[in-house]
Amino acid sequence: MTIQPGLRIEASAQDRATTTGRTRVVARGKFAPPRFPADLVGTKRWQATLAALADHEICLVRAPAGYGKTAFAATLFAAARAAGWFAGWVSFERDDNEPAAIGHLFEAVRLASGGLRSAGSRDISAASVPAAILSAALADLIDDADRPLLLVLDDIDRLSDARVIDVLNGLLRHPPAQLRLVLTSRAVPATDTGDVERRGMALAMDGADVGLTDDEVRSFLRATGKALSPQEAAAINAVLQGWPAGLRLTARHGGAALPQQIDLHLAPVIGSLTDAERRFAQRCAAVPHLCGDLARLLGGEENGAAMLRDFAARGLFVEPLAGRGGWYRIHSAFRTALARYPGAPEADTRVELHRAAARYFATQGMEEPAAEQAMLAGDTGRAAALLARIAMPMLRQGDLSALSGWIDRLPPAEVAAVPALREARAWLYALTAHPAAQAAIAALEAKDVVPEARAIGLVHRAYAGDGLAEIVETCDQLLAAPHGLSDFAVAMIRTLLAHGALKRGLFGLVHDVLRPLTPHNADCSLDLPLALAICAKASLSRAQGQLDDAERLLFDARQLTAGVGLAPALVDAALARCHYERDDMAAAAGLAANALPALEGSAFQDATIPAFLVAIRAAVHLEQARTAASLIDRAEALAFARDWIPMKAMCVVERARLRLPPTIDAESIVAMGDEEAAVLDPLSAPARAFAILSEMRAYEAIASGDRPRLTAAAERLLRLASNADDAELRATATLLNILPQLSGRCDKMVELEIVRFLNHAASAGFRRTIVDILDVTGVRAVQNFCSEAYSSGSFLALLKLAEPSRRNPALEGARPAAPGEAFSFLTEREIEILSALNAGESNKEIARTLQLAPETVKWHLKNVMRKLRANSREEAVQNASTLGLKLIELPGRH
């Protein structure tokens, strides 16, 4: 707190200031958060705000009624107490507009810091103590605390008493170091937070921040018995815009996004408007977003801009759009309620309003909202002409869902009549694996758009038809003579060619092909070709064992966009795999969940598979088995709908890992007799399916004790890895190749060169790749395996992370356990012997230190030398270091 020089505050000043001999009894509930239903969602996300608030002085939460502002503040209140903070609360009412309300502030701070509650909140006379003295006294009381104090002032906009506001403003100008203030309001409060905001110490939150996410909407509705897909939940939330009160009404009345009961809920808000305000709002409700000029045009009021500002300031479901000065958003539920309220414009008037809005948006270069308004006015021809300007840019940005919605809404005849829309439709259908893709491509050829149609056909065959191996040479020919191709077609063909070169290990060609797509400045945005190019480069880095570089590329790409769509989904899927390898399961699951909705609607199988794989395995790791099983069902449905055999292979493996009943015969994907031919071309669908299926082959071979089958699968995978020059496949194949030794007698030694390679793979970042193989095959460390003795970057240290509990007990019961199925290299005693060798001790010194007989030392030493294949004591120590052993300091040695 800052106090002016010479200002003195006596110890009893605050008591004198808050006592005037006249008291008013205040309900205790004023100083505690209200209770909320047990089905409240969003609290976990809200709790994380406390960490951000610790770095700020004030949190300003402003949103319309029903957005959960109080619930959000109550969550922070509970989180602060759980973190060891003091926490105080005041709920303000309309009748608190008197000086006595200052006493509420002191009372809340006293209660928060454990002080005894006084008989009631004290009233303060206007003539008692200056507001500056009261602010300073309150600050002193807060600074006396030995820890942070969270003070929530709920519904602060209800305060208008000048004296109370002056006290709060004084506290805001000179905030105590321990204070963290939370102000919630619907309307703009009378307090002055400008100084705090200018210093960057204010955390501002609105309805978009405290409102519900798509996942939270889905979770809430699931708890009420309404199981929705992610896409269905997102569609409902697009209408509700995160509004919790609207969601409760929706759940209570059948699941419709805007039931009639919402009109009743909002009727008092609309009824509070004057006739002029209501007429203005009902006419402006023709559009979801508008600025002052458009409000004046539609609403018929010269001061339209001022009225918008006033609505926003009063919290009337009109909010400023972030980053778009002067533009506002009208909540969709409020728009619907306004349209149903008495006095709303008639149908003919609505058509004219939509036409006027369409013209205005078009003159501003805002084609998509202009097209929307034209559609609402019934002018589909005008809408088609507007969309023709932006269809290909939408494709390039990967906004396939929005474009698909437009194409579906327009009459087919309108699409066929506009060349740009015909072309965009063909591309859209190819990129989304639409059943009508071939017909759309044929329609282009019929109009003599042959080069573009040929390029679209190649993309369709490569991705939707999983036939990249058959057309990659054609891509090269097309790039050599690109006449007649759009820039987008050239870029997509480049990414196709790069993908093919990557799978075949032609890494130099990948860089050459993608170089023209590489951005030359940091201001570029992430479009679909660039996302595919970056994912290909990241996959190349991964194939070379450079996982850190792959993650850097993807992280930098994600900074190029804050939007949604296919382009960021491709990056998120690859980034999820990076987080999974680092055991950051929560982040991996979040990224995969974000990516899957867009990927499931696309033709990009090789991006969708890792997204599903990470989502499934992260769910298992987070003990969400039902979620994992549901994800497998979704992946299977997609695999059969598209006839994608690599995805079918993934489903087979993941079902085996979860011990779920098989629904797909692995032989129908890649028969054992076809494996030799499959691995010849790593780009082919059977080769990519076998690479995934190899885990299942190893699992079956170990379960049946068929060591030759395991060895054959490992050797084939190793050949595939060699053909693809893929470090991850090589690590998997190498691990499968030594499973007979890891699953054999415990004294069997693996070649040191293999251990050295696997150590490098583990340290490079393929930790989960290794652990997942050990997990699914059931290989694990015996009880006396001293895994802590191995450095964290070594392959052997990962044995302790395997989870044999997921092995199939039915398979285990079919045969007696193999004698060495549980693996150990060196016993703890042998590690002690090695440590003594490392210290240069003789056999007699070792016997004395470990209190063993000399013959026993010789016997252990013989085992150590045999296991490590060492011919000398020095070589034994060196080989132990290769294994990753951290040789210990024995007790008693100085």
Phi, psi and omega in degrees: 000143176257126179240136181295145179304136177090349180279126179239138178238116180291159183300329183264008185300316184293326179292316179295324182292328186258010179232122179233011180086352180237120183241155178233125182291131182240136180299140181298331181298342177296334185254022178213147179296147174290162177277154181230157181298155183292339183272015180299131178247160179098351186294324180298318179293320181295323182302328181294343180293336182300322179295320178292323181293331179299334180265006179233175179257334187212145174241117181259114183246111181230123181202160179296173181299142175085007181270003175081028180298315180293320178297321177299312180296322178295325177294318176297320179302311180293320180295322179296315178297319179296331179276000179092008177280162162279148180218127178238158186215138169224125172261117183269145177240170179299325184278008175276003183280069176206159183304333181301339181297339177299325178299330178298322180297313179297320181297317181296320180292319178300313181296321181297319184271009175091008179288157179291141180283134179285175184298333179184171177293135184277143174273150182233124180281151182297340186258005189282282187234140178302149181300323181298321179293319179296319177300316180294320179295318178295320178297319178298318180298320179289319182291342176291343180290147182263016180202169179300147178236118176268122179242115180261124175247097187276137182059050182294339180290350178282349181271134174221355180299126187298322183292317179296317180298320179299319179297315179295320179297322176297322178292325180286327179289325181231070186290137175297150183298328184274348188277134168233113190257134177241119179246122177248143181197157170272310181263171177294123182286163180281347180293153181258105179255010185301318182296316180296319181293321180295328179278001179072022183254012178253134177257102184268132180226144179231194182301325179294331181278317182269344179294169185280145174275170178300318180296322180290323175298315180296318180297317180297313182292327176297321180293338178268005178094009180251101181275117182241152172285162176304324181291321179293319178296321179295323180294319178294317182288336176297330178276315183283338179054044175075012186280107184298319180299319177295324180293320179297318177295322178298313181294325184286338187235049166091357175094357175292138188296327181225074179292165181300333182296334177294325176300317179295323180295323183266352182303318179298326179295313180293321181294338179284350180281153172288166180302318181293319179295318182294317178298318179299313182295319182292326178285321179291338181293358175295338182235151178280330180230143178201159176247182182300317181296316180291324177297320178294321181293315184277317186280343179073020179243129181298327180265039183303319181297319180293323179293322176298314179300320181294318178301316180296318181295331181271000179070036184267046177058027172237119186233143175297143176275125182298133177077003180230083184306128177087356179255145184229155175248130173262125182303137185299323179294322179293321177299315180296317179296321178297321181291334181266350183283146179307140180094002180293153181303145177288171186303314181297319179295321179298320178299316180295322178296317179295321179295317179297319179294320179300315179298317182296312181298320181297319179293337179270004181073024181253078190294321184293309175296330176296317179295321178299315180292324177296320178297317180294333177277356180084009182262078184291330178296316177296320179296318180296318179297321178292317182292331179301330180288333189242359184298310181292320173301324177295319176299312183299324179282354179078019180273062187288325182297314180295316180296320178299320178299319179293314181299321181291328182282329182284144174300138180307325181295324178293320179294315182295335184278347183247113184306317182296325179285325176301314181294316180297321179297318179298316178297315181301314182293325178292319184283345179249008180056040182289141180301334182268014184299314182298321179294321180293323178292319178297324178296325176293315180299324179295337178263015177067027174262061192290311182301316180295318179298322179296317179297317179297320179299320178296316179298318180297314180294322183292314187265299182295320180271359179052042183240036183299325181299332184275340189239003186296325178293324178297324177301318180298318180294321181293322178292331179291334179222077188276017183301132178089358180265143174286163177300323180295318179297316179299316181296318180292322177294323176299316180293326175299311182297320179296320180297317178295317179296322179299311183295335180263008175078017180267072190292326178297321179295325179302310180297318182297316184290324185272350184305317179296340180270351183288128181293145181258000177212164184277357184270359183287159177255161182274104175258180186295310178300321180293319178299317178295321180295316181293320177296323177294318178294321178294321177295324176298314178299320179295318179297333178269005179078019181252073186290327178296319179293321178299316180294322178298314179302315183290320179297316178298322179295322182293337178285348182280351181211146173245008186270189178238167181134187186289322183300305177294332179296320178300317180292318180299321180297316179291323179292326177299321179296322178296315179295323179297317179298332180268011179064020175270077191292321182297314179294319180298315181296320180296315180295317180296319179296322177294324186280326191300316181304317179288321183290323180297333178268011182244175180264008188268083183298318186290346172266328182288324181300306179297329177296314176295315183301313180294317180299318181292310184289326176294321178298318177297315180298326179272012177062042177242066187297322181294321177298317179299316180295321178295322178296321178297318178299318178298316181296320179296316180301318180292318181298319180284325178296325182260351184057050180261109185285327175299322179290324174299319178299318178299319180295321177300312182295315183292327175294320178296320180296324181270001181060036176271153178301135180292142177241350180230133176280121181302329180294332180285345180271299173221110180292149181303323180289345181261358186295321181301315180289326184297321188281356183294320180243103183296348179277340185290155179297317178299324179294316180292327176291319180295323179302323178282319186288345183301328175301316180294320178299316179296319180300313181295319182295318180291320181297327181262000181070023183268083183294320177301322179295320178296315180297319181296316179297318180296318181293323178293319178294325178294322176294320177297318178297321179293318179294327181267350185052050187248116183294324181292315176297323180294320178295317179297313181296318179298319179295316177299326183293332181258003177301326175302325178282319178294332180262003179266205181295149189291343182266008177285136185255136174271145179305137184296328178295324178292317178298319180298318179296316181291327173300316179296318179298319180294316181288334179286343177127358181274042182295309183292328176304315181289311183297321181295324176294313179300323182295307187290332181271351175085002178286132180208173183278145174289168188299325183266013176289119186275072186296332180294343181283350182259141181296150187298336181273001184268155181297318185293332178295339182283345180300328181290343181274345180294148184241088182293350180298341181271001179292157183280111181296333178295321178293320181295323183287347183284348182203159177291149180298138177296145186299330183239027183300326173273130194255141172211135175275298185232140177282169179298321179296320179293326176294324176296320177299316179298319179299322178292321176299319180298330180276357178082020182281151175276171180300320180295319179294322178296316180299320181290318182293318184267359180057052178239159174288146179306323180295324179293321178298316180299321181294315178296320182294323178297319179295319179298313181296322181290315182295323182268001180051049183251145179256354179212165179296322180294320180293326178297316179295319181295317180292326177297322178296323177299323179291345181096012181290134171262102185291131191273160174269118184285149178295143179090352180268139182244000000 
